[in-house]
Amino acid sequence: MSEKTWNDKMEALLKQKKWDTKDWHRAVGLNQWQLEYLLSTDTTQFEPENLQKIYDDTKAAKLDKKLMRFQSPVIIVVWTHKGGTGKSTTAMNMSYELSRRGYNVLGIDIDSQSDMSSVLYPEYLEEPDVSFYEAFSLHDDFVEHGYIRHTQYANLDIVPGSAKCEGLEGQLSVIDQGIRGRIWERCLKSIRQENYYDFIFIDMDKTAGLVNVAALAEADYVLAPLEPTIFAVKAVPPVIAQVEEVRKMNPRLEILGFLYNKVDMRKKKALPEAIELVNQIAPGMAFESFIKNDANIDNSQREHFPLGVYNRSCAANKQMIEVADELLKKIKEKSDKVVK
């Protein structure tokens, strides 16, 4: 009888632990797609010492029960009906923070400025034909047609953006509404079937155009960054109105919360006044956590790094971590996708 291969022994160990590959990746901290590749390939040419270490680490590992499992990916659009509120900053840094905790995260950059892509996947400029614009224009499946790119950060992938995304509005305007409503469904088909990703963050621009409405029609939640100023607070009613309109097509869509961003701590009255106003318009919808103004945010983006990589100990990133904690708590309370 031939000796068992590493693959055979690993599959037996996983069966003994009652783990699937998502449990495995969460327990040992390695990329799930890399682990899946190891199980499906001939590992006899790999270094035995490296394989043995993975086996030993797996045998000793324990599963973090705090990490949520979902029946399908949780889709969060980051959107406010106003520019300059930090939508891309929030999308990229929340994506990174949750991926760092062990969740599989996909960022989808549909903003023509492509700020999310420039930080998480700077190589996107060298691959102009691999973008959200191309996929959406052709109604292509993100997975099947190769639009998903692995970033340098564990558990974090992206569908890169493109300046050409501005042209999608015109394209959608001449497409029948029935077809228009099925484009996201086609793009996400394999992602939904595989349920590889725990979270999908969609970085949208400030408009309420056809492209954004189509994204909202596929989403579970809206995360809406706000500056704590009188004028920024004016963006709250349009967000509420837009969500209520889209709920006619997508009843599961909810506002996850309004997030105060770019808080200037020198203006001591600004944040309390904004909180009071938002509570009057949208009671209970604001995050308790907030993000202060911090030069590290701009500097990290200039250097093409998520804030948590550039300076994990800075004040703004500590607040970003608090926002991530609150976001997960809200989803655990709200979501019917959580596997109990």
TIPARO-666327 format. One record per residue (C-alpha): x, y, z. Coordinates in steps of 0.25 Angstrom, whole numbers, padded with zeros to 4 digits, always signed. Example, Ala and Ser with C-alpha at 12.3 -4.5 7.8 and 13.67 -1.06 7.14 Angstrom:
BEGIN
+0049-0018+0031/+0055-0004+0029/
//
This chain:
BEGIN
+0000+0000+0000/+0006+0013-0004/+0009+0024+0006/-0001+0035+0009/+0002+0048+0002/+0002+0061+0009/-0011+0065+0003/-0017+0052+0008/-0012+0054+0022/-0017+0069+0022/-0030+0065+0017/-0032+0055+0028/-0027+0065+0038/-0037+0075+0033/-0048+0065+0034/-0044+0061+0048/-0045+0076+0052/-0058+0078+0044/-0052+0089+0037/-0055+0094+0022/-0044+0103+0015/-0050+0116+0021/-0048+0110+0035/-0034+0106+0032/-0030+0119+0026/-0036+0126+0039/-0029+0117+0048/-0015+0117+0042/-0015+0131+0036/-0011+0127+0022/-0019+0132+0009/-0030+0123+0006/-0028+0123-0009/-0013+0118-0006/-0018+0107+0003/-0029+0103-0007/-0018+0102-0017/-0009+0093-0008/-0020+0083-0006/-0023+0082-0021/-0009+0081-0026/+0002+0071-0027/+0010+0075-0015/+0021+0064-0016/+0030+0075-0023/+0029+0085-0011/+0039+0086+0000/+0035+0075+0011/+0039+0084+0022/+0030+0095+0018/+0018+0085+0016/+0021+0079+0030/+0021+0093+0036/+0007+0096+0030/+0002+0082+0035/+0008+0084+0049/+0002+0098+0050/-0011+0093+0046/-0011+0082+0056/-0008+0092+0067/-0017+0103+0062/-0031+0106+0069/-0042+0113+0061/-0046+0127+0065/-0060+0126+0069/-0062+0141+0069/-0061+0142+0053/-0075+0142+0047/-0079+0133+0036/-0089+0137+0026/-0098+0130+0016/-0094+0139+0005/-0084+0151+0004/-0089+0164+0012/-0089+0175+0002/-0086+0189+0007/-0086+0201-0002/-0079+0213+0003/-0087+0225-0002/-0091+0239+0002/-0098+0249-0007/-0087+0259-0005/-0072+0259-0010/-0060+0260-0001/-0066+0253+0011/-0055+0242+0011/-0063+0231+0004/-0051+0224-0003/-0042+0226+0010/-0053+0219+0018/-0055+0208+0008/-0040+0204+0006/-0037+0205+0021/-0049+0197+0025/-0046+0187+0015/-0032+0185+0020/-0035+0185+0035/-0046+0174+0033/-0036+0166+0024/-0025+0167+0035/-0035+0161+0045/-0036+0149+0036/-0048+0152+0027/-0048+0150+0012/-0051+0164+0006/-0053+0168-0008/-0052+0183-0011/-0060+0188-0024/-0055+0201-0029/-0066+0208-0037/-0062+0222-0035/-0055+0228-0047/-0044+0235-0038/-0040+0220-0034/-0034+0225-0021/-0037+0211-0015/-0029+0204-0026/-0018+0214-0025/-0015+0210-0010/-0019+0195-0010/-0014+0192-0024/-0005+0202-0030/-0002+0193-0042/-0016+0195-0047/-0011+0206-0057/-0002+0196-0064/-0015+0187-0066/-0025+0196-0073/-0033+0185-0078/-0035+0178-0065/-0045+0188-0058/-0059+0189-0053/-0062+0198-0065/-0058+0186-0075/-0066+0176-0066/-0078+0184-0065/-0078+0189-0080/-0077+0174-0084/-0086+0169-0073/-0075+0159-0070/-0074+0150-0058/-0063+0156-0049/-0057+0142-0045/-0059+0135-0058/-0053+0146-0067/-0042+0149-0058/-0045+0163-0053/-0041+0160-0038/-0027+0164-0034/-0020+0159-0021/-0014+0171-0014/-0001+0170-0006/-0009+0169+0007/-0014+0155+0012/-0029+0152+0010/-0031+0165+0002/-0035+0165-0013/-0040+0176-0022/-0047+0179-0035/-0039+0191-0040/-0045+0204-0044/-0043+0212-0057/-0045+0227-0061/-0054+0221-0072/-0065+0218-0062/-0070+0232-0065/-0075+0226-0078/-0084+0216-0071/-0095+0225-0068/-0097+0228-0083/-0096+0213-0086/-0107+0210-0076/-0116+0221-0080/-0119+0214-0094/-0120+0200-0088/-0134+0194-0085/-0137+0195-0070/-0139+0180-0069/-0125+0177-0074/-0119+0188-0066/-0124+0182-0054/-0117+0169-0057/-0103+0173-0060/-0098+0173-0045/-0105+0159-0044/-0096+0154-0055/-0084+0160-0050/-0086+0155-0036/-0091+0141-0040/-0078+0133-0037/-0075+0141-0025/-0089+0138-0019/-0088+0123-0023/-0074+0121-0017/-0077+0130-0004/-0062+0131-0003/-0063+0146+0001/-0069+0150+0015/-0069+0165+0011/-0070+0173-0002/-0068+0188-0001/-0072+0196-0012/-0066+0210-0014/-0076+0219-0021/-0075+0233-0025/-0084+0244-0020/-0095+0244-0030/-0109+0237-0030/-0108+0233-0044/-0111+0220-0051/-0098+0213-0048/-0099+0216-0033/-0114+0212-0032/-0110+0199-0039/-0100+0196-0028/-0110+0200-0017/-0120+0190-0023/-0110+0178-0020/-0105+0183-0007/-0108+0180+0007/-0104+0192+0014/-0100+0207+0012/-0088+0212+0020/-0089+0228+0019/-0077+0236+0023/-0080+0250+0027/-0072+0263+0031/-0077+0269+0044/-0082+0282+0037/-0095+0288+0035/-0094+0287+0020/-0089+0272+0021/-0101+0269+0029/-0110+0273+0017/-0105+0260+0011/-0113+0252+0021/-0127+0253+0015/-0123+0250+0001/-0117+0237+0006/-0129+0233+0013/-0138+0236+0002/-0129+0229-0008/-0129+0216+0001/-0144+0217+0002/-0146+0218-0013/-0136+0206-0016/-0143+0198-0005/-0155+0196-0015/-0145+0188-0023/-0136+0183-0012/-0144+0181+0001/-0131+0176+0009/-0124+0189+0007/-0121+0197+0020/-0113+0209+0025/-0102+0203+0033/-0099+0216+0039/-0094+0230+0037/-0079+0232+0040/-0074+0245+0045/-0061+0247+0037/-0050+0257+0037/-0054+0262+0050/-0046+0275+0054/-0044+0274+0069/-0040+0289+0070/-0055+0292+0066/-0061+0287+0079/-0075+0290+0076/-0075+0284+0062/-0077+0270+0065/-0087+0271+0076/-0095+0280+0067/-0094+0270+0056/-0098+0259+0065/-0110+0266+0070/-0115+0270+0055/-0113+0256+0050/-0120+0250+0062/-0132+0259+0059/-0132+0255+0044/-0128+0240+0046/-0129+0236+0060/-0120+0224+0064/-0113+0223+0050/-0100+0230+0054/-0088+0222+0058/-0083+0225+0072/-0068+0224+0067/-0063+0235+0058/-0050+0238+0050/-0042+0251+0054/-0033+0259+0044/-0020+0253+0044/-0008+0256+0034/-0005+0241+0034/-0017+0238+0026/-0013+0247+0014/+0002+0243+0016/-0002+0228+0015/-0010+0230+0002/+0001+0238-0004/+0010+0226-0001/+0000+0216-0006/-0002+0209+0007/-0015+0206+0015/-0014+0214+0028/-0013+0202+0037/+0000+0198+0029/+0006+0212+0028/+0004+0215+0043/-0004+0206+0051/-0002+0213+0064/-0006+0227+0060/-0019+0233+0066/-0027+0232+0053/-0024+0217+0051/-0028+0214+0066/-0041+0221+0063/-0042+0213+0050/-0041+0200+0058/-0052+0205+0067/-0061+0207+0055/-0058+0193+0050/-0062+0188+0063/-0075+0195+0063/-0078+0192+0048/-0076+0177+0052/-0085+0178+0064/-0096+0185+0055/-0095+0174+0045/-0096+0163+0055/-0109+0170+0061/-0115+0173+0047/-0111+0162+0037/-0120+0150+0034/-0108+0145+0027/-0100+0141+0039/-0098+0126+0041/-0102+0124+0056/
//
